[in-house]
Amino acid sequence: MTQAPVAQPPLSFLEARVLGVLIEKEKTTPDTYPLTLNSLAAGCNQKSARDPAISASEREIQEALENLRSRLLVLETYGASGRVLRYAHNLGRVYAVPAASVALLATLALRGAQTISELRANSERLYRFDDSSSVEAYLQELATRNAGALVVCLPKQPGSREHRWAHLLCGEPTFPDSPTSGAIESAEAPGDLARRVACLEQEVAELRAALQALHARVDLPEQPAAST
């Protein structure tokens, strides 16, 4: 009898990043998997294919590993050498999701929110999806799990043609307010706008005076002032 999946407590950001790296490296560098702590730290802190880029210490990663191990999401092994402790993920079994879903969760944990087309391209080395409809079908399954959703479809961004998806391994995603809108509101504040207009008017008056003085010195006919 198959055991029904159980809702899991939220992970920390670094714990999700650690799992994402382990899932990624299992497929992309199988010869060095399971990973040592040093290799895992390099994968967490690499600058490419990561959003956001981070700089976590080995101590912080070790703490994350201990938390994940206590929840059976990470397994320890000494591998063939028997000398260096290595780490492997166990996400698919703990969350009771198939390999395709594991790949999507890892890609979201490593690269942040993405559209379906971006997810298909970015997870290609982890799992080969037949088409975008296949990606969407797995996302819908993850979003409607009886044990709790693991992904969410985000509202469309202004000017975007596709919805983005985000993982829920760490709970509900939070996004900062758009810096552009704040900058516009600040620039258009009444007091600031009045000061800018006054400065511009003063600069125009000074330029006109300088131009008139120049005309007088070279004895050129004065041009009519441009209307403002």
SVG drawing of the C-alpha trace seen along z (x, -y; Angstrom):
<svg xmlns="http://www.w3.org/2000/svg" viewBox="-6 -95 45 97">
<polyline fill="none" stroke="black" stroke-width="0.4" points="0.0,0.0 1.5,-3.4 1.7,-6.0 -0.1,-9.2 2.1,-12.3 2.3,-14.4 2.5,-18.2 6.0,-19.4 7.0,-22.4 8.5,-25.3 12.2,-25.2 14.6,-28.2 15.9,-29.9 19.3,-28.3 17.9,-24.8 15.9,-25.1 19.1,-26.2 21.0,-23.3 18.4,-20.8 18.3,-22.5 22.1,-22.2 22.1,-18.5 19.3,-17.7 21.1,-19.7 24.5,-18.1 23.1,-14.6 22.2,-15.0 24.9,-17.3 27.9,-15.9 27.0,-12.3 30.7,-11.4 31.1,-13.7 27.6,-13.0 26.9,-12.7 28.6,-16.0 31.1,-16.9 30.5,-20.0 33.1,-21.9 31.5,-21.0 28.0,-21.8 29.2,-25.3 30.6,-26.0 27.3,-25.0 25.3,-27.2 27.5,-30.2 28.1,-30.0 27.2,-33.1 25.7,-31.5 22.3,-29.9 21.4,-31.3 18.9,-33.9 19.6,-35.4 23.4,-34.9 24.5,-34.3 27.6,-33.9 26.9,-31.4 29.7,-30.1 30.4,-26.4 29.2,-26.7 25.8,-28.1 25.5,-25.3 26.4,-22.7 23.6,-24.0 21.2,-23.8 22.3,-20.2 21.8,-19.2 18.2,-20.6 17.5,-18.8 19.0,-15.5 16.8,-15.7 13.8,-15.7 15.3,-13.0 15.5,-15.4 19.3,-14.9 21.1,-11.6 24.8,-11.2 27.2,-8.7 30.9,-8.2 30.7,-6.9 33.2,-4.5 36.3,-6.1 34.9,-5.8 36.9,-8.8 35.0,-12.0 31.4,-12.6 29.1,-13.3 25.5,-14.4 22.6,-13.3 19.0,-14.6 15.9,-12.6 13.3,-15.2 11.3,-13.1 10.6,-10.4 9.8,-12.7 7.5,-14.9 6.2,-12.0 6.6,-13.6 8.0,-12.2 11.3,-13.0 9.8,-15.6 8.4,-17.5 11.7,-17.3 13.5,-18.9 10.9,-21.7 11.2,-22.4 15.0,-22.4 15.0,-24.8 12.6,-27.2 14.7,-27.0 17.9,-27.8 16.7,-30.4 13.6,-32.0 10.2,-32.5 10.0,-31.6 7.5,-31.2 6.6,-27.8 8.9,-28.2 11.8,-29.3 11.3,-26.4 11.3,-23.9 14.6,-25.4 16.3,-25.8 15.4,-22.3 16.4,-20.5 19.6,-19.0 17.6,-17.7 14.6,-16.3 13.6,-16.4 10.0,-17.6 8.2,-16.8 6.6,-20.2 5.4,-23.2 2.0,-21.5 3.9,-18.7 5.6,-21.3 2.3,-22.9 0.6,-19.6 3.3,-18.8 3.0,-22.4 -0.7,-22.0 -0.2,-18.7 2.2,-20.4 -0.2,-23.3 -3.1,-21.1 -1.5,-18.4 -3.7,-17.1 -0.7,-17.4 -0.3,-21.1 0.7,-23.1 4.4,-23.2 4.2,-25.8 2.0,-28.8 1.1,-30.7 1.9,-34.4 -0.1,-37.3 1.2,-38.5 3.7,-41.3 2.9,-44.5 3.8,-43.9 4.3,-40.2 2.6,-37.6 3.1,-34.6 2.5,-33.9 5.5,-33.1 5.5,-30.2 7.3,-30.1 8.0,-27.3 6.4,-27.1 9.1,-25.0 9.8,-28.0 6.1,-29.1 4.4,-31.8 6.8,-33.9 7.3,-37.5 8.3,-40.1 9.4,-43.7 7.4,-46.6 8.5,-47.7 11.3,-50.2 10.3,-51.9 6.9,-53.0 8.4,-54.3 10.9,-56.4 8.2,-57.8 6.1,-58.8 9.1,-60.5 10.0,-62.4 6.5,-63.7 6.0,-64.9 4.6,-68.4 7.4,-70.1 10.1,-68.5 8.4,-69.2 8.0,-72.9 11.7,-73.2 12.8,-71.5 10.6,-73.9 12.1,-76.9 15.6,-75.8 14.9,-75.2 13.4,-78.6 16.4,-80.2 18.8,-78.3 16.8,-79.4 17.0,-83.0 20.7,-82.8 21.2,-81.2 19.2,-84.0 21.3,-86.7 24.5,-85.0 23.3,-84.7 22.4,-88.4 25.8,-89.3 27.5,-87.2 25.5,-88.8 26.5,-92.3 30.2,-91.4 30.3,-90.0 27.8,-92.6 25.4,-90.0 21.7,-90.7 19.8,-89.5 17.7,-86.4 14.1,-86.5 13.8,-84.5 12.2,-81.1 8.9,-80.8 8.7,-78.5"/>
</svg>
